[in-house]
């Protein structure tokens, strides 16, 4: 790998950290950059997790300093996320991604339409929605379903987590993003443990990208906290649109 490819990967890692810290979806930049540089698909997935776990953890710490974290949700969902993400990574070879992608695109399109036509959605918290039943549902969805998806496929995990927290528990976008970073750190860790055990991680390259991912994540988290829910909403719509186009191209055109 020559120096120009390494620079491309470091720049992509910084951009991915910024996107991930605001709304998730940093893999949209990091994964293609790794593949363009000649890294095999499974090594790209594994090395992406190594860089991302540092970036998301860094953003989670920044959010936690200024945003109230509900430990009753974050702790059990985070612990479950490590397990289910690892199970997803271990099951990746046995599950057909071709069958899963149309469902993912349909969900993303529904999210985009919902956020577009409900401008007040995610703008303010709705604390009355935080019932015991909804809390348990949020833990199961984020720590179980979304975490398992992250281990298998990955793209848009942070976005799905934000949508889950805002719709199920009535969080605003900034609070949802803060909680999503904690769970996303755990999903990255769970998948990384499995990929590392299988010997797919390019450790030196991944650690170099992790430094840039942290830098981008710090900038993104601080911008989201400073500019508020309106900014997060706009970036969310942009990332969802790009995700749908990318996944649609991979599924039907390529």
C-alpha positions in Angstrom: 0.0 0.0 0.0 1.6 3.3 -1.1 1.5 6.6 0.8 -1.3 8.1 -1.3 -3.6 5.2 -0.4 -2.7 5.5 3.3 -3.5 9.3 3.2 -6.8 8.5 1.5 -7.7 6.1 4.3 -6.7 8.5 7.1 -8.8 11.3 5.5 -11.7 8.9 5.1 -11.4 7.8 8.7 -11.6 11.4 9.9 -14.7 12.1 7.8 -16.3 8.8 9.0 -15.7 9.8 12.6 -17.5 13.1 12.0 -20.5 11.5 10.3 -20.6 8.7 12.9 -20.5 11.2 15.8 -23.5 13.2 14.5 -25.9 10.6 13.1 -24.0 7.3 12.4 -23.2 5.9 9.0 -19.4 6.5 9.0 -18.9 3.2 7.4 -20.2 4.8 4.2 -16.8 6.5 3.9 -14.5 4.1 5.7 -15.5 0.8 4.1 -15.3 1.9 0.4 -12.0 3.6 1.1 -10.6 0.4 2.5 -11.9 -1.6 -0.5 -10.5 0.9 -3.0 -7.1 0.6 -1.3 -7.1 -3.1 -2.1 -8.2 -4.5 1.3 -10.3 -7.7 1.1 -14.0 -7.3 2.1 -13.7 -9.3 5.3 -10.6 -7.5 6.3 -12.2 -4.2 5.4 -15.2 -4.9 7.7 -12.9 -6.0 10.5 -10.5 -3.1 10.2 -13.4 -0.6 10.0 -14.6 -1.9 13.4 -11.2 -1.3 14.9 -11.1 2.3 13.8 -14.8 2.9 14.6 -14.7 1.5 18.1 -12.3 4.2 19.1 -14.2 7.0 17.3 -17.6 6.1 18.7 -16.2 5.7 22.2 -14.6 9.1 22.0 -17.8 10.7 20.8 -19.8 8.9 23.6 -17.5 10.4 26.2 -18.0 13.9 24.8 -21.8 13.5 24.6 -21.9 12.1 28.2 -20.2 15.2 29.6 -23.1 17.5 28.6 -26.0 15.2 27.9 -27.9 13.2 30.5 -27.5 9.5 29.9 -30.3 7.1 31.0 -28.2 4.3 32.6 -31.3 2.1 32.9 -31.3 1.9 29.1 -27.7 2.4 28.2 -26.1 -0.2 30.5 -28.3 -3.3 29.7 -28.5 -2.4 26.0 -24.8 -1.9 25.8 -24.0 -5.2 27.4 -26.5 -7.0 25.2 -25.0 -5.2 22.2 -21.6 -6.7 22.7 -23.1 -10.2 22.7 -25.5 -9.8 19.8 -23.0 -7.9 17.7 -20.5 -10.7 18.2 -23.2 -13.3 17.3 -23.9 -11.3 14.2 -20.3 -11.2 13.1 -20.0 -15.0 13.8 -23.1 -15.6 11.7 -22.3 -13.3 8.8 -21.2 -16.0 6.5 -24.4 -18.0 7.0 -27.0 -15.3 6.3 -27.9 -14.0 2.9 -27.2 -10.3 2.7 -29.1 -10.2 -0.7 -32.2 -11.1 1.1 -31.6 -8.7 4.0 -30.8 -5.5 1.9 -34.3 -4.9 0.4 -35.7 -4.9 3.9 -33.1 -2.5 5.2 -33.7 -0.1 2.2 -37.4 -0.2 2.9 -36.9 0.7 6.5 -34.5 3.5 5.6 -37.0 4.9 3.0 -39.7 4.9 5.7 -37.4 6.7 8.1 -36.6 9.4 5.5 -40.2 10.0 4.7 -41.3 10.1 8.3 -38.5 12.6 9.3 -39.2 14.7 6.2 -43.0 15.0 6.8 -42.8 15.2 10.6 -40.5 18.2 11.1 -41.3 18.3 14.8 -40.1 14.7 15.2 -37.0 14.6 17.4 -37.0 18.3 18.0 -38.1 18.0 21.7 -38.1 15.2 24.2 -41.3 13.4 25.2 -40.6 12.0 28.6 -44.0 10.5 29.1 -43.1 7.8 26.5 -40.4 6.4 28.9 -42.6 3.7 30.4 -41.2 0.4 31.6 -42.6 -1.5 28.6 -41.1 1.0 26.1 -37.7 0.9 28.0 -37.6 -2.9 27.7 -38.6 -2.6 24.0 -35.8 -0.1 23.4 -33.2 -2.3 25.1 -34.3 -5.3 23.0 -34.3 -3.4 19.7 -31.1 -1.5 20.2 -29.1 -4.1 22.2 -30.5 -7.1 20.3 -31.8 -6.5 16.8 -29.7 -3.5 15.7 -26.6 -4.9 17.3 -27.0 -8.2 15.5 -27.5 -6.3 12.2 -24.3 -4.4 12.9 -22.3 -7.6 13.3 -23.7 -9.0 10.0 -23.8 -6.0 7.7 -23.2 -2.7 9.5 -24.1 0.3 7.3 -26.5 2.7 9.1 -26.3 1.2 12.5 -25.9 4.5 14.3 -28.8 5.9 12.3 -31.0 3.0 13.2 -30.1 3.5 16.9 -31.0 7.2 16.9 -34.3 6.4 15.2 -35.0 3.7 17.8 -34.3 5.9 20.7 -36.4 8.9 19.4 -39.4 6.8 18.3 -39.6 4.3 21.2 -38.5 6.5 24.1 -39.3 10.0 22.8 -35.8 11.3 23.0 -34.7 14.4 21.0 -32.2 13.9 18.3 -29.2 15.0 20.3 -30.1 12.8 23.3 -30.8 9.9 20.9 -27.4 10.5 19.3 -25.7 10.5 22.7 -27.2 7.1 23.7 -26.6 5.7 20.2 -22.9 6.3 20.5 -22.7 4.2 23.7 -24.5 1.3 22.1 -22.6 1.7 18.8 -19.3 1.5 20.7 -20.5 -1.8 22.2 -21.6 -3.2 18.9 -18.3 -2.3 17.3 -16.5 -4.0 20.2 -18.5 -7.2 20.0 -17.9 -7.5 16.3 -14.2 -6.6 16.7 -13.6 -9.3 19.2 -15.0 -11.9 16.8 -13.1 -10.6 13.8 -9.9 -10.3 15.8 -10.2 -13.9 17.0 -10.7 -14.9 13.4 -7.5 -13.0 12.4 -9.1 -10.6 9.9 -8.1 -7.3 11.5 -5.2 -5.2 10.0 -4.1 -3.9 13.4 -1.5 -1.3 12.4 -3.6 0.2 9.7 -6.7 0.2 11.9 -5.0 1.9 14.8 -3.7 4.6 12.5 -7.2 5.2 11.1 -8.5 5.1 14.7 -6.5 8.3 15.6 -8.1 10.1 12.7 -11.5 8.7 13.5 -11.3 10.0 17.0 -10.3 13.5 15.7 -13.4 13.5 13.4 -15.6 12.2 16.1 -14.7 14.9 18.5 -15.4 17.6 15.9 -18.7 16.0 15.0 -19.9 15.5 18.5 -19.1 19.1 19.5 -20.9 20.4 16.4 -24.0 18.4 17.2 -24.1 19.5 20.8 -23.5 23.2 19.8 -26.0 23.3 16.9 -28.7 21.2 18.3 -31.5 18.9 17.0 -32.1 20.9 13.8 -28.5 20.3 12.6 -28.7 16.6 13.5 -32.0 16.2 11.7 -30.6 17.7 8.4 -27.4 15.5 8.6 -29.7 12.5 9.4 -31.7 13.0 6.3 -28.6 13.4 4.1 -27.0 10.2 5.5 -30.2 8.2 5.1 -30.5 9.3 1.5 -26.9 8.4 0.7 -27.4 5.0 2.4 -30.5 4.2 0.3 -28.7 5.2 -2.9 -25.6 3.2 -2.0 -27.4 0.0 -0.9 -29.8 0.2 -3.9 -26.9 0.5 -6.3 -25.1 -2.5 -4.7 -28.3 -4.5 -4.7 -29.7 -3.8 -8.1 -27.3 -2.0 -10.4 -23.8 -3.4 -9.6 
